[in-house]
Amino acid sequence: MNVQRLKKWGLLAAGAVVLIGATHWYTNSVNAQLITRISGSACNFEAPGGTLSLPLDLIRSSAGTAAFAVGPIAGRGLAAPVTLRFDPAIDASVREVAASDGAIALPVAFGSTSATPDRITLTCRDNLVTQVRFQSGSRANAAFDVVWQTPTETTDGIPEG
C-alpha cells in the first residue's frame, strides 16, 4: 500500500515540476522584449560585442507616424559618428538612401509585406557607411546603398537650401 501511495505522490510532484517549468517558459517568452540588433561590417562599433540593440516595438510603433533617430553611433571604422534616422515617408522600394551631416535617412519598413527589420547591418568602407542591410526573419531582406551628399555652398559660405 505504501508503494502505491509513493507512486501517486511521485506523479503529482513530477506534474507540478512540469507545470512550473511550462509557466516559467511561457512567462519569459510572452514578456520577452523583441529587439532589433544593429551591427556593422568593418565599422567596429564601440559597443559590447560590436552590436547595438533597439526595441523592435519602437520601430513598429513609428510606422506611418513620425520619424525617429538612433545615434550617434561611433566606431573605429568610421571617420565620424553616424545617426540612423528612420522615416515612414521614405520609399523602401528605392534601393539608395541619402545621407548628409552624419545622418542616414532610412525607411521604417521594407518589402511587399512592409516588414520591420529585426536585424540591421551597416557596411563600412573608407571610414563611411556605404550600405545598410535590413533583415526580418530568415528570408526577408533588403539592401540600401548609402549616397553621401555634401552641402552645397554659395560664394559667401552660407549653405543653400
N, C-alpha and C positions, 0 to 999 in steps of 0.2 A: 504494500500500500504506500509506503514511503517513496518508492521508486516512481510510482505514478504521479505522486504529488510533486516530486522534484522535476519530472519532465514537464508538468504543467507550468510550474514556476519558471523553468528554463525557457520554455517557449514564450511565455509572457515577457520575460526580460529581453530576449532576442528581438521580439516585436517592438518593444519600447526603444531599443537601440536603433533599429531601422527607422522608426518614426522620428526620433530625434535627429538622426542624420539627414533624412529627407527634408525635414523642416529647416535645418541649417542650410542645406544646399539651396532650397527654394528661396529662402530669405536673402541669401547672398546674391543669387542670380537676379532676382527681381529688383533689389536695391542697388545693384552694381551700376555705377555711373559709366555710360558709354563715352568713350573718348576718341578724339581724332589725334593720331600721332603725326607729328611734323618732324621729319628727319632731313638730312642733307647728304648729298653725294659730293665729296670733296669740299664741303662747306666748313666742316669741323666746328659744329655748334659748341658754344660754351655753356653746355647744359649736361647734367649727369647722363652718361651714355650717349651723348650727342643727339638726344631726342627730346622734343618738347611735347606736352600733352595739352589738348584743348577740349573742353566738354563738347561732345557732339550735339547736345541739346542747344548749345549756343548757336551753332551753325543752322540747325533745323529751325529754330525759332525765328531766325532773321530772314529766312527765305520769303521773299515777297514783301519785306518791310524795309527797315533801314540798314544802311551799310555799317560794318564794324571793322575794327582794325586789331591786329595782333602784332605786337612788337614794341620796341625794336628787338630784332633777333641778331645777335652778334656771333661771329665765328672767325676762326683763324684763317679760313679760306675766303673771307670776304674783306674787301677794302674798307667797307663801312657797314654798319648795321642796316638791316632791311626791315621794313614793316609790311606785313601782308594785309591788304585791305580787301575784304570780302564785300561785294556789292551785288545785290539782286538784279540791278539794272544791266549788268554786263552779260552779253550773249555768250553762252558757253559753246555754241556751235563754231564760233571763230576760234581758231587754234593759235592765235597770237594775242598776248596781253601786254598792255602798256605799263611802263614803269618809269618813274621820274622822282627825283629828290629822295631816293631811298625807299619809296613805296611802290609795291607791285599791286596793281588792281586785278582782282580775281573774281570769277563768278562764285556764287554760293553753292549752286548745284550744277550737275552736268549730265549729259546723256539723254536718251529718249524718255527715260523714266524720272528725270530730274533727281538723280541720286545725290545725296550729300556724301562727301568723302569721309572715310574712316581712316585714311592714310594719305598724307601729303608729303611728297618728296621733292626737295629743291635740288637741282643740279647746278653746281657752280663750276665756272671755268674763268680763268684770268681774273680772279677776285670779284666776279659778278655772278649773280644768279642768272643762268641762261635758259632754264626750263623749270616748269612746275608741273608735277605729275599728280593727278588725283586718282585714288583707288577707293572703290566701295565694294566690300566683299571680295570674292576671289576672281570675279570676272569683269566687272565694270571698271573701266579706267579711261582716262583722257590725259593727254599731254598738251601743255600750253607753252609755246616758245615765248620768252620774255624779250620784248623790244624796249631797250632803254632809250629814252628821249632826253635830249639835252635842252635846257631852257634857251629860248631864242632871246637874244639881247638886242636892244636898239643901240644907237651910237652913244647915247648918254648913260648907258649901263643899267637902265631900268628894264626889267623883263617885260616883254609884250604879253598881252593876254587878256 
